[in-house]
Amino acid sequence: MLRTAWLVKKVLKNTNSTSPRKLCILGSTGSIGESTLDVVRLHPQKYNIVSLSAHASVDKILAQCIEFTPERVVLVSQSHAERLILLLAKEGLEYIEVFSGVDALVSLAESEQVDTVMAAIVGAAGLMPTLAAVKAGKRVLLANKEALVTSGAIFIEAMRDSGAELLPIDSEHNAIFQSLPWQEQQRVGQCQLAESGISKILLTGSGGPFRTWSVDEFEQVTPAQACAHPNWDMGRKISVDSATMMNKGLEFIEAKWLFNVQADDIQVVLHPQSTIHSMVQYQDGSVIAQMGNPDMRTPIAHALAYPERIESGVAPLDFFTTASFDFQAVDYKKYPNLKLAIDACKLGQAACTALNAANEVAVAAFLDEVIKFTDIFKINETSVKKFVSEQVSNINEVISLDVRAREFAQLTLKSLTSANGSTHTRIKK
């Protein structure tokens, strides 16, 4: 009872302030970043946009600067930053400071002017600024699953040491979070689910655009087809990951670390309608699910306001027009990347780090029409086997392994294209 009372007091203390939250959005021009700003527009009194970052979308972030007037902005390259500075001056916004580079991203995330960080940079590029926000003890809204995939135990230890608050943004992990008892919600990364009567996490996935295709058809998949997700509006990289179900594999690894469970405690369930976002199975036979229309503004609004509830701009689920709920087991012959990710989760950190690095290389090559859709798995599997026995105990070793895995994946890619002849030409036809 004493612990319960302390947790209630802690939650109320963190949320009863009338001053707006000071928000940094890492990756503000991506789909998650833009959805975050959509929610903020509905609640201008609750959130102050202090800082933004983008990769290279100068025109998009210029429009965001005009609307939200952040104090600081970071772009990846100096040339893009210089262009933005000139455009801001033309708009009379020269007081907005503009920086470039990874160090500037880290500075943005750990700044004392910020109390909440939306970590929405795609891929391993988001690791260091997200980790910096955690080490600085911020409220971190985690949309960058790769941060946990590549450095799980290191990331969780940093969160424990700093007292940072981690709230999941991925619709599946946010659904799991919402389905947990509130005591477990207060100890993300250190959950003790068995103590709360929980026996299994049920991680749902749509199956992507090729769920009804035969395996024989996969070699002819084009980037446009892979990016045409039936339910979700996402960026190109994550859309391809959804098509291979690697995205579900990365989410599987993320769930292990967020909820402090083992791989055998997580089950992937295909749910084509994407209205049940994930579920938690209890020891008494109960299953608690979080449902809603497939729109990322819902989990974003939930995390922004937690433990309160605010309008997200998403219409509530209409049960009278919603299609029936279907569930299927996963066919791992159709989704070998998912099986590879689950195996990597069991094998350890080096396998997970190498898998993520190789996958980013492979997906980029597929989107550039250099390799076939089915080659993504070949590159990923070869890379995991190469690095699985390595030891990863600190962030420098994570970064080193990530670099070497990418280099190895590039070599594997070249050998595949050489063996296949002009793969690029064949795919473009």
Buried (B, 14 or more C-beta within 10 A) or exposed (E): EEEEEEBEEEBEEEEEEEEBBBBBBBBBBBBBBBBBBBBBEBBEEBBBBBBBBBBEBBEBBBEBBBEBEBBBBBBBEEEBBBBBBEBBEEEEBEEBBBBBBEEBBBBBBBBEEBBBBBBBBBBBBBBBBBBBBBBBBBBBBBBBBBBBBBBBBBBBEBBEEBEBBBBBBBBBBBBBBBBBBEBBBBBBBEBEBEEBEBBBBBBBBBBBBBBEBEEEEBEBBBBEEBBEBBBBEBBBBBBBBBBBBBBBBBBBBBBBBBBBBEBEBBBBBBBBBBBBBBBBBBEEEEEBBBBBBBBBBBBBBBBBBBEEEBEBBBEEBEEEEEEEEEEEEBBBEBBBBBBBBBBBBEBBBBBBBBBBBBBBBBBBBBBEBBBBBBBBBBBBBBBBEBBBEBEBEEBEBBBBBBEBBBEBBBEBBEEBBEEBEEBBEEBEE
